[in-house]
Amino acid sequence: MSSDDHWSAVEEDTQASKLARKSRETPFVPIGVAGFVAVVGYGIYKLRHRGDQKMSVHLIHMRVAAQGFVVGAITLGVIYSMYKDFVKSPLKTGTKK
């Protein structure tokens, strides 16, 4: 039996460590989720103070705002990923031997 075959509790990933690792790999996903939650919270708050605006119009505005924030976060994430892959560490061109 080699030293790699034994089980260790230290190597086990917890939900918090998985979330932290994924957040470091793709930082714009938690930003998108937080923005979505913020827009929904703001929408719920404004629901009571919407004045004479119809409920359906209010909900459509909040849906568009939440979707816009998430799409913006995804777009920024893709741009960041492309920057990281192509500008920060460009592919090395060379001849194969």
N, CA and C atoms as an extended XYZ file, in Angstrom:
291
Properties=species:S:1:pos:R:3:atomname:S:1:resname:S:1:resid:I:1 pbc="F F F"
N         0.838       -1.172        0.000 N   MET     1
C         0.000        0.000        0.000 CA  MET     1
C         0.886        1.238        0.000 C   MET     1
N         0.650        2.114       -0.966 N   SER     2
C         1.454        3.320       -1.054 CA  SER     2
C         0.880        4.403       -0.139 C   SER     2
N         1.622        5.459        0.009 N   SER     3
C         1.172        6.537        0.899 CA  SER     3
C        -0.002        7.317        0.301 C   SER     3
N        -0.270        7.186       -1.004 N   ASP     4
C        -1.368        7.894       -1.648 CA  ASP     4
C        -2.698        7.158       -1.503 C   ASP     4
N        -2.691        5.911       -1.017 N   ASP     5
C        -3.906        5.114       -0.972 CA  ASP     5
C        -4.728        5.307        0.294 C   ASP     5
N        -4.256        6.015        1.259 N   HIS     6
C        -5.003        6.160        2.502 CA  HIS     6
C        -5.916        7.378        2.449 C   HIS     6
N        -6.973        7.322        3.240 N   TRP     7
C        -7.962        8.397        3.290 CA  TRP     7
C        -7.544        9.417        4.332 C   TRP     7
N        -7.745       10.660        4.014 N   SER     8
C        -7.414       11.716        4.950 CA  SER     8
C        -8.569       12.706        5.004 C   SER     8
N        -8.981       13.080        6.198 N   ALA     9
C       -10.073       14.023        6.365 CA  ALA     9
C        -9.683       15.420        5.896 C   ALA     9
N        -8.401       15.722        5.868 N   VAL    10
C        -7.938       17.032        5.454 CA  VAL    10
C        -8.195       17.246        3.963 C   VAL    10
N        -8.115       16.183        3.170 N   GLU    11
C        -8.281       16.295        1.726 CA  GLU    11
C        -9.744       16.456        1.318 C   GLU    11
N       -10.672       16.173        2.220 N   GLU    12
C       -12.089       16.252        1.893 CA  GLU    12
C       -12.514       17.708        1.731 C   GLU    12
N       -13.212       17.987        0.627 N   ASP    13
C       -13.696       19.342        0.379 CA  ASP    13
C       -15.029       19.560        1.072 C   ASP    13
N       -15.137       20.674        1.757 N   THR    14
C       -16.415       21.048        2.343 CA  THR    14
C       -17.149       21.935        1.344 C   THR    14
N       -18.422       22.183        1.596 N   GLN    15
C       -19.195       23.035        0.702 CA  GLN    15
C       -18.610       24.448        0.668 C   GLN    15
N       -18.166       24.928        1.806 N   ALA    16
C       -17.602       26.278        1.870 CA  ALA    16
C       -16.296       26.367        1.075 C   ALA    16
N       -15.442       25.352        1.171 N   SER    17
C       -14.184       25.393        0.424 CA  SER    17
C       -14.429       25.251       -1.077 C   SER    17
N       -15.426       24.456       -1.460 N   LYS    18
C       -15.769       24.351       -2.882 CA  LYS    18
C       -16.276       25.686       -3.412 C   LYS    18
N       -17.133       26.348       -2.635 N   LEU    19
C       -17.662       27.648       -3.037 CA  LEU    19
C       -16.548       28.683       -3.138 C   LEU    19
N       -15.627       28.680       -2.190 N   ALA    20
C       -14.515       29.628       -2.217 CA  ALA    20
C       -13.609       29.373       -3.421 C   ALA    20
N       -13.340       28.108       -3.730 N   ARG    21
C       -12.500       27.773       -4.875 CA  ARG    21
C       -13.170       28.192       -6.186 C   ARG    21
N       -14.448       27.900       -6.325 N   LYS    22
C       -15.175       28.281       -7.539 CA  LYS    22
C       -15.263       29.794       -7.671 C   LYS    22
N       -15.394       30.497       -6.558 N   SER    23
C       -15.455       31.961       -6.596 CA  SER    23
C       -14.129       32.555       -7.047 C   SER    23
N       -13.018       31.930       -6.668 N   ARG    24
C       -11.710       32.399       -7.129 CA  ARG    24
C       -11.521       32.113       -8.611 C   ARG    24
N       -12.033       30.968       -9.096 N   GLU    25
C       -11.875       30.608      -10.500 CA  GLU    25
C       -12.748       31.475      -11.400 C   GLU    25
N       -13.978       31.734      -10.988 N   THR    26
C       -14.915       32.535      -11.776 CA  THR    26
C       -15.534       33.600      -10.871 C   THR    26
N       -14.854       34.735      -10.705 N   PRO    27
C       -15.305       35.723       -9.724 CA  PRO    27
C       -16.587       36.452      -10.099 C   PRO    27
N       -16.999       36.421      -11.350 N   PHE    28
C       -18.173       37.183      -11.738 CA  PHE    28
C       -19.476       36.434      -11.507 C   PHE    28
N       -19.420       35.135      -11.260 N   VAL    29
C       -20.642       34.385      -10.956 CA  VAL    29
C       -21.230       34.830       -9.614 C   VAL    29
N       -20.450       34.878       -8.527 N   PRO    30
C       -21.033       35.378       -7.271 CA  PRO    30
C       -21.463       36.842       -7.366 C   PRO    30
N       -20.770       37.636       -8.179 N   ILE    31
C       -21.166       39.027       -8.360 CA  ILE    31
C       -22.519       39.093       -9.058 C   ILE    31
N       -22.719       38.252      -10.069 N   GLY    32
C       -24.001       38.195      -10.762 CA  GLY    32
C       -25.129       37.751       -9.865 C   GLY    32
N       -24.868       36.751       -9.041 N   VAL    33
C       -25.890       36.264       -8.110 CA  VAL    33
C       -26.212       37.333       -7.073 C   VAL    33
N       -25.184       38.002       -6.555 N   ALA    34
C       -25.414       39.057       -5.564 CA  ALA    34
C       -26.191       40.220       -6.178 C   ALA    34
N       -25.878       40.569       -7.406 N   GLY    35
C       -26.617       41.632       -8.076 CA  GLY    35
C       -28.065       41.260       -8.311 C   GLY    35
N       -28.290       40.009       -8.703 N   PHE    36
C       -29.657       39.531       -8.905 CA  PHE    36
C       -30.446       39.615       -7.604 C   PHE    36
N       -29.841       39.168       -6.512 N   VAL    37
C       -30.514       39.218       -5.213 CA  VAL    37
C       -30.773       40.664       -4.793 C   VAL    37
N       -29.822       41.556       -5.080 N   ALA    38
C       -30.010       42.966       -4.738 CA  ALA    38
C       -31.160       43.583       -5.530 C   ALA    38
N       -31.247       43.268       -6.809 N   VAL    39
C       -32.334       43.814       -7.627 CA  VAL    39
C       -33.675       43.269       -7.156 C   VAL    39
N       -33.721       41.982       -6.827 N   VAL    40
C       -34.965       41.394       -6.330 CA  VAL    40
C       -35.356       42.032       -4.990 C   VAL    40
N       -34.387       42.225       -4.104 N   GLY    41
C       -34.669       42.881       -2.827 CA  GLY    41
C       -35.167       44.300       -3.014 C   GLY    41
N       -34.539       45.038       -3.921 N   TYR    42
C       -34.981       46.398       -4.216 CA  TYR    42
C       -36.386       46.378       -4.806 C   TYR    42
N       -36.668       45.408       -5.678 N   GLY    43
C       -37.996       45.289       -6.274 CA  GLY    43
C       -39.073       45.008       -5.245 C   GLY    43
N       -38.748       44.165       -4.295 N   ILE    44
C       -39.712       43.867       -3.231 CA  ILE    44
C       -39.944       45.099       -2.361 C   ILE    44
N       -38.876       45.836       -2.084 N   TYR    45
C       -39.014       47.063       -1.307 CA  TYR    45
C       -39.872       48.087       -2.059 C   TYR    45
N       -39.584       48.267       -3.341 N   LYS    46
C       -40.313       49.248       -4.138 CA  LYS    46
C       -41.741       48.801       -4.447 C   LYS    46
N       -42.048       47.547       -4.230 N   LEU    47
C       -43.387       47.040       -4.486 CA  LEU    47
C       -44.415       47.777       -3.639 C   LEU    47
N       -44.048       48.113       -2.442 N   ARG    48
C       -44.971       48.820       -1.544 CA  ARG    48
C       -45.086       50.297       -1.881 C   ARG    48
N       -44.055       50.859       -2.534 N   HIS    49
C       -44.007       52.292       -2.799 CA  HIS    49
C       -43.995       52.590       -4.296 C   HIS    49
N       -44.758       51.835       -5.065 N   ARG    50
C       -44.723       52.009       -6.521 CA  ARG    50
C       -45.703       53.062       -7.010 C   ARG    50
N       -46.510       53.619       -6.159 N   GLY    51
C       -47.457       54.662       -6.539 CA  GLY    51
C       -48.601       54.096       -7.357 C   GLY    51
N       -48.894       54.759       -8.475 N   ASP    52
C       -50.009       54.314       -9.302 CA  ASP    52
C       -49.567       53.392      -10.439 C   ASP    52
N       -48.331       52.923      -10.384 N   GLN    53
C       -47.825       52.015      -11.421 CA  GLN    53
C       -48.492       50.640      -11.282 C   GLN    53
N       -48.866       50.044      -12.414 N   LYS    54
C       -49.500       48.728      -12.366 CA  LYS    54
C       -48.502       47.686      -11.897 C   LYS    54
N       -49.025       46.635      -11.282 N   MET    55
C       -48.185       45.550      -10.776 CA  MET    55
C       -47.418       44.870      -11.908 C   MET    55
N       -48.076       44.622      -13.036 N   SER    56
C       -47.416       43.919      -14.142 CA  SER    56
C       -46.257       44.739      -14.706 C   SER    56
N       -46.409       46.039      -14.800 N   VAL    57
C       -45.331       46.898      -15.306 CA  VAL    57
C       -44.166       46.902      -14.323 C   VAL    57
N       -44.466       46.967      -13.048 N   HIS    58
C       -43.417       46.928      -12.020 CA  HIS    58
C       -42.631       45.617      -12.101 C   HIS    58
N       -43.328       44.493      -12.220 N   LEU    59
C       -42.653       43.196      -12.290 CA  LEU    59
C       -41.817       43.068      -13.553 C   LEU    59
N       -42.305       43.587      -14.661 N   ILE    60
C       -41.524       43.539      -15.904 CA  ILE    60
C       -40.249       44.358      -15.757 C   ILE    60
N       -40.341       45.535      -15.148 N   HIS    61
C       -39.151       46.366      -14.949 CA  HIS    61
C       -38.129       45.662      -14.049 C   HIS    61
N       -38.588       45.045      -12.994 N   MET    62
C       -37.670       44.358      -12.089 CA  MET    62
C       -37.045       43.132      -12.758 C   MET    62
N       -37.819       42.405      -13.559 N   ARG    63
C       -37.279       41.240      -14.271 CA  ARG    63
C       -36.198       41.672      -15.253 C   ARG    63
N       -36.453       42.740      -15.994 N   VAL    64
C       -35.470       43.228      -16.960 CA  VAL    64
C       -34.207       43.710      -16.242 C   VAL    64
N       -34.361       44.385      -15.113 N   ALA    65
C       -33.199       44.855      -14.357 CA  ALA    65
C       -32.371       43.679      -13.832 C   ALA    65
N       -33.030       42.653      -13.288 N   ALA    66
C       -32.309       41.489      -12.769 CA  ALA    66
C       -31.599       40.741      -13.892 C   ALA    66
N       -32.293       40.533      -14.996 N   GLN    67
C       -31.670       39.844      -16.121 CA  GLN    67
C       -30.516       40.655      -16.690 C   GLN    67
N       -30.670       41.952      -16.763 N   GLY    68
C       -29.597       42.802      -17.263 CA  GLY    68
C       -28.351       42.727      -16.399 C   GLY    68
N       -28.537       42.696      -15.096 N   PHE    69
C       -27.386       42.599      -14.202 CA  PHE    69
C       -26.670       41.271      -14.380 C   PHE    69
N       -27.432       40.183      -14.483 N   VAL    70
C       -26.820       38.857      -14.646 CA  VAL    70
C       -26.118       38.752      -15.995 C   VAL    70
N       -26.743       39.224      -17.058 N   VAL    71
C       -26.103       39.176      -18.380 CA  VAL    71
C       -24.843       40.035      -18.386 C   VAL    71
N       -24.881       41.189      -17.742 N   GLY    72
C       -23.684       42.021      -17.638 CA  GLY    72
C       -22.560       41.328      -16.889 C   GLY    72
N       -22.891       40.644      -15.811 N   ALA    73
C       -21.867       39.916      -15.046 CA  ALA    73
C       -21.289       38.773      -15.872 C   ALA    73
N       -22.128       38.068      -16.621 N   ILE    74
C       -21.639       36.981      -17.480 CA  ILE    74
C       -20.725       37.542      -18.566 C   ILE    74
N       -21.121       38.668      -19.157 N   THR    75
C       -20.301       39.290      -20.195 CA  THR    75
C       -18.948       39.712      -19.636 C   THR    75
N       -18.940       40.337      -18.479 N   LEU    76
C       -17.669       40.712      -17.855 CA  LEU    76
C       -16.823       39.482      -17.525 C   LEU    76
N       -17.467       38.399      -17.100 N   GLY    77
C       -16.747       37.157      -16.818 CA  GLY    77
C       -16.099       36.573      -18.054 C   GLY    77
N       -16.798       36.612      -19.178 N   VAL    78
C       -16.230       36.098      -20.434 CA  VAL    78
C       -15.068       36.966      -20.884 C   VAL    78
N       -15.230       38.281      -20.773 N   ILE    79
C       -14.142       39.190      -21.149 CA  ILE    79
C       -12.932       38.964      -20.256 C   ILE    79
N       -13.157       38.801      -18.951 N   TYR    80
C       -12.058       38.532      -18.015 CA  TYR    80
C       -11.373       37.212      -18.350 C   TYR    80
N       -12.159       36.203      -18.668 N   SER    81
C       -11.594       34.900      -19.015 CA  SER    81
C       -10.759       34.986      -20.289 C   SER    81
N       -11.255       35.698      -21.282 N   MET    82
C       -10.499       35.868      -22.522 CA  MET    82
C        -9.214       36.651      -22.268 C   MET    82
N        -9.301       37.681      -21.435 N   TYR    83
C        -8.106       38.442      -21.088 CA  TYR    83
C        -7.076       37.554      -20.404 C   TYR    83
N        -7.543       36.757      -19.456 N   LYS    84
C        -6.646       35.893      -18.706 CA  LYS    84
C        -5.993       34.852      -19.614 C   LYS    84
N        -6.768       34.311      -20.574 N   ASP    85
C        -6.253       33.255      -21.443 CA  ASP    85
C        -5.383       33.774      -22.575 C   ASP    85
N        -5.731       34.926      -23.157 N   PHE    86
C        -5.049       35.356      -24.366 CA  PHE    86
C        -4.111       36.535      -24.188 C   PHE    86
N        -4.355       37.389      -23.238 N   VAL    87
C        -3.503       38.559      -23.064 CA  VAL    87
C        -2.486       38.331      -21.950 C   VAL    87
N        -2.983       37.865      -20.814 N   LYS    88
C        -2.104       37.674      -19.661 CA  LYS    88
C        -1.123       36.525      -19.874 C   LYS    88
N        -1.597       35.428      -20.432 N   SER    89
C        -0.711       34.286      -20.714 CA  SER    89
C        -1.000       33.794      -22.133 C   SER    89
N        -0.435       34.480      -23.153 N   PRO    90
C        -0.729       34.114      -24.533 CA  PRO    90
C        -0.157       32.736      -24.876 C   PRO    90
N        -0.757       32.139      -25.884 N   LEU    91
C        -0.282       30.832      -26.342 CA  LEU    91
C         1.116       30.977      -26.912 C   LEU    91
N         1.933       30.015      -26.606 N   LYS    92
C         3.296       30.042      -27.122 CA  LYS    92
C         3.307       29.369      -28.483 C   LYS    92
N         3.813       30.066      -29.468 N   THR    93
C         3.911       29.482      -30.794 CA  THR    93
C         5.325       28.955      -30.978 C   THR    93
N         5.400       27.827      -31.558 N   GLY    94
C         6.701       27.221      -31.770 CA  GLY    94
C         6.539       26.029      -32.689 C   GLY    94
N         7.642       25.454      -33.030 N   THR    95
C         7.611       24.304      -33.916 CA  THR    95
C         7.598       23.046      -33.097 C   THR    95
N         6.871       22.080      -33.582 N   LYS    96
C         6.822       20.785      -32.899 CA  LYS    96
C         7.997       19.948      -33.370 C   LYS    96
N         8.588       19.253      -32.448 N   LYS    97
C         9.722       18.384      -32.814 CA  LYS    97
C         9.330       16.946      -32.661 C   LYS    97
